[in-house]
Amino acid sequence: MDFLYYKFDTLGLSLAIALGCLIFLQILHFIIVYGRTAFYKGSKKVNDKLYSVSVVLCVKNEAHSLQQRLPTILEQQYPNFEVVVVNDASQDETEYTLRVLQEIYPHLKVVNLPISVNNFHGKKFPLSIGIKSAKNEIILLTEADSIPTSYDWISEIVKGFTENKEIVLGYNAYEKKAGLLNAFIQFENQTISMNYLGYAMLGNPYMGIGKNLAYKRSLFFENGGFISHYNIPVGDDDLFVNKVAKPKNTSVVLSSDSIILSSAKTRYYDWVMQKKKYYSSLKHFKFKDRFLTSLLPVSTFFLYLLFAASIVLGLPWQYVVFAMLIRYIFQIICYYRASLVLGTKKIAIFAPLFELFFLFYNTIIRITTLLTKKKRWK
């Protein structure tokens, strides 16, 4: 019990105050930002208008995914919608598969692009063609490797278009599988989602995921579509939202029937490429949004730095560990509650360990991303 009578010198007191402030600020972040998702109860304002909807997706060599997943989109329980699929010069059986599906589902519209048409990097050009070909005002985006978790997906997302709302952010989950890679994917996706969805609900929307994102067609054309960032091969979803989203025109829908489920990467290389794509886009965000996305990782780095310094310099470990435990409790509660809302893998108890791993690993990825040459979308 000697630690109860420990007398702090000037350096020790400064370390203790700095450590305490960082822990307090991070707990506030867990409660205020992550807590919006963790304790999500839905919006009090719900749209009951049945908008006409165009579900738009771009595909490239996705014949198998289309066979397995597109019917669930085409069979949505919604009275007035079409599905627009842009086939970007696929070399497999994609075109044939879509022709077969068109015979069964008359509301499927297919736009086939020859290989010479898309002279831009990425899928912004084919996606623009899909939106231009759509006949309805509400554009709902998804991808070929994704499938709605409910036949009421469209109905749920449309509820977000209340008065003055022009953008609706939905949640994209990844399939649960055994193994450490899937646990990494689940944790990181949940972390990123809690951050951008939480800030959106707080009035600062800064990104969206194109696997489950809706906006008004007029908004897209009024803002010039992707013209301002056509030269960037990524960001057909998050960069557009970062540009046009405002506190009053964006809403979030997180009901269980509104979630999209996507295929999770099974190879570390593919997962790393996906991460690099995200960070390539992130560096083009507005400054304040880059600051907000870096706030927690940077403060966590300094938190562990101060934690190590406190132990090395002989501060009573009981105080330091107790303070960190309080932080971990808030963190684990938020991750656990959010996993119930989002339907993610229940790995909340390991959140502190995953956080420490990603603190260093993501730093490496961000550095290597700056040195990686641009690649075409495929």
N, C-alpha and C positions, 0 to 999 in steps of 0.2 A: 504493500500500500504506500510505498515511498513516493510513487508518482503523484499522490494527492498533495504532497508538500513541496513539489518541485517549484523552484523559482526561475521564471523566465528572464534571460538577459535580453538586451535590446534586439539582437539578431534572432533569437528564438521567438520573441514576441512578434517580430515582424513576419517571420515565416508562418507562425500560427494564425495571424490575422489574414495574411494573403491566402493561406490554404482554406480558412474558414469562409472567406468571401467567395472564392471560386466554387466551393461546394454549395454554398447558399445560392449562387447565381445558377448553377447547373440544376439544382433542385427546382428552382423557379421555372427553368426551361422545361424540365420534365412535366411539371404540373400545368403550366400555361400553354405550351406548344404541343407536346406529346399528349397531354391530357385531353385535348380537343378530340383526338381520335380515340384514345383509350376509353373515354366516357361519353362517346358519341350517342346522342339520343334522337337524332334526326332534326329536321327543320320544322318549325311551327307553321311556316308558309309552304304549302305544297300546291303545285300546279295541277289543276284537274282538266286542263284543255288538252284535247287530243291533236297535237301537232302532226303534220305530215312529216315523216322522217326518211332520210336517205342514209343507210349504213354504207360507208365507203371503206374499201380496203384495197391495197396494192399487193400483188403477188408476183413472185419470180421463182419458177421451178418449185411450186408448192402443191403438186397434184395430190400427193398422199394426204397432206394436211387438209386440203379442200374437201376431199372425199369424207374424211373423218369428222370434220368440225363445222364446215359451212352449213350443212342442213339444220343444225341447231339454231343458227342465226336466221336462216330462211323460214323456219317454222315458229318464229316468235309470235306470242299471243298479243298482237297489236293490230288494230284495224286498218291502218294506212301507212305502209312503209314499202320501200324498195331497197334492194341490195345492189350496190354498184361495185363491181370487181374490175380493177385495171390490171390486165395481164401484161407485165413489162417484159416483153420479148423472152418468155420462158422457152427453154429448150427441151423440157420434158413433156409429159402428157397433160399439162395444165390446161391448154386450150381445149383439148378433147373432153377433159373432165367437166369443164365449165359448160360446154355445149350440151353434154348429157344432163347436167343439172338444170339448164335453161328449159329443157323439154318438160321437166317435172315442176319447176317453179317459174311461172311466168313473170313474177316480180323481180327476177334476177336480170340485171343489165350488165353486159360484159363489154369492156373496151379493150381491144387488143392493140398493143403498141408494137410496131416492128422494131427491130434491133437498132435501126439507124435514127430513130426519133429522139430518144432521150440522150441529149448531148451534155447533160448536167451530171454532176456527181450526186449520188444519193437518190432518194425516192421522192423528192419534192416535186419534180416535174410530173411523174405519173400520178401522184396524189392530187396535184392541181387539176389535171385532166379529169380525174374522177369526180372532184368537187364541181367542176364546171359542167360535167355530164349529168350530175344529180339534178332532179327536178324539184326537190323539196327544200324548204328553208332550214330545217334542222339537219345538220350533218353530224352523224355519229360514227366515229372512227374506231376501227379495231384492226387486227392483223390475222393472217392465215393460221398462225400457230396458236390462236386463242379461241376460247369457247365460253359462252355465257354459262353461268352456274344456274340459270333459271330461264324459263321461257317467258318470263316477265321482265327481262333485262331492259328492253326498250322502254316499256311502261315506267319502270323505276327511274331510269336516267332522265326521261322527259319531265318527271315531276320537279326536277331542279330548275326548269325554265319558268320561274315565277316572275313577277313584275320586274322589268328592267334587266333581267339576267340574260346574258348572251353566251355564257360559257358554263359548262357543267363538267366538273372534275369527278371522275369515277376512280375506283380502285382496281388495280391489276394484281392478282395473286399468282403465285407459281405453284405448280403441282408438287405435292409432298412426296418425297422419295427418301429411301434410306441413304445413309452416307453423310460424310462430313461436308462434301461440296454442296449438297442440297441444304444443309443447315446454314452454311455460309450465305447461300443465295436467299434463303428465307429471312435470315436476320438482317441482311443489308437492305433487301427490298422493303422490309417492314420499317427500318430506320429511316430510309429516304422518304417513304410514304408518310410516316407520322410527321416528318418535318414539313414537307410541302403542303400536305393536306391541313395540318395544324395551322400553319401560317395563313393559308387561304381562308380558313374559318375565322382567323383573327383579323382578316381584312388586308392581307398582303399576299395575294396569289402570285406565284412567280414561275410555276412550271406545271405541266401536265404530262401524262403518259398516253401516247397515241394508240395504245391497245384498248383504252377505255376513256375516250374524250369526246365531248360533244360541243359544238358551237354553231351559231347561226351562219348560214351561207353568206348573207349580206355583210356580216362582220368580216368575213374572210376577204371579200372583194373590196370592201371599203378601205381596208388596211393594206391593199396591194398583195395579199396572199403571202408567198414566200420570197417575193422579189428582193427585199432588203437583205436577205441572207441566202440567196440561191447559190452563192459561191462556197457556202459551208456545207459539206456533204452530210452533216447530221443536223438534228434539231427541227425536223418537220413538225414535231409536237411541242417540245418544251421551249424552243426559241420563239415559236409563234405565240404561245401563251405568255411568255415573258414579255413580249412586245405589246400585246393588246389587252391583257388581263388587268382589271382594275377592281378595287374593293367592292364597288356597287354593281359590277356586271358579271361577277363570278360566284358560283355556288358549288357546294360539295354534296354528293350523294353517296352514302356508305351503307345503305341497307343490304341485307344479305342477298337479295335477289338482283342487286345492281352490279355485283362483282363479276369480273372477267377472270378466267383461269387460263394461264399460258403454260406452254411447255417449258420446263426448267432445263437449263444446260446440263449436259452429262459429262462434258470434258472441261478440264480446267482452262485449256486454251480458249475455248469458245466463251467461257465466263469472263476471262480477262479481256477479250476483245469487246464484249458487251460493256464492261466497266470503262474501257478506254473511250468507247463511243459516248458514254454519259459524261465523262470528264472533258472530252473534246467540245461538247455542247456547253457545259457549265462555264467554261472560260469566256463565253460570249454573252453571258447574262449581264444584266445591269449591275453596276458596282455594289449597290446596297444589297442585292440578292446574292451576289458572290460572298459578300461579307456575312450575311445571315447563314448561308450554308456552311461557312467555315467557322462560325462562332463556336459551336460545340466541339468540333474536333481540335481546334487550336486551344481552347480553354482546357480540354481534357489533357492535351500534351503538357501544358504548364501545370496542371493538377498533379499528374504523376511525377513531374520533375520536382515539384515542391514536396511531394510525398517522400521521394527518395532522399532529398536534401534534409528533410526533417529527421529521418531515421539516421542518416550519416552523421548529422551534427548533434545527435544525442537527445533530441526531444523525446519525452516519454512516449513509447510506441502505443501505449494504451489509449492516449488521447487521439493520436493520429489515426489508428485503426478504427476507433469508435466513430470518428467523424466520417471516415470513408464508408463504414458500414451503413450509416444513416443514408448516405447518398445512394448506395447500392439498393437499399430497401425501396426507396422511391423509384429508382430506375426499373427494378424488377417488377414492381406493381404496375407501372405504366406499360411495360412490354407485355406483361401477362394479360392485362385488361384489353390492350390493343389487339393481341392475338385472338381474343374471343370475338371482337368486332370484325376483324379482317379475315378471320379463318386461316391464320397462318400456323406454322408448326409451333408447338408450345415448347419453346427453348428459352423462355424468359429467365430461368434460373442461371443460365450460362451467359446472360447479357454482358456482365462485366468482363468475362474472358474474351468474348467475341469483340467487344469494344476495343480491348487492348490490342488484339490481333489486327483489326482493321485500322487502328491508329497508325501503325507502321506500314502495313501492306498497302493501304490506299495512298500513302505518301509516295511510295515507290511507283505505283501505277500512274499517279498524276505527273511525276517527273518523266517517266518513260513516254507518256502520252504526248508531251511537248516535243519529243524527239521522233515520234512516229509520223510517217508520211500519210497523207490522206488516202483513204481507200474508197472504192465505190461500194454502194449498197448492193447486197445480193441476198 
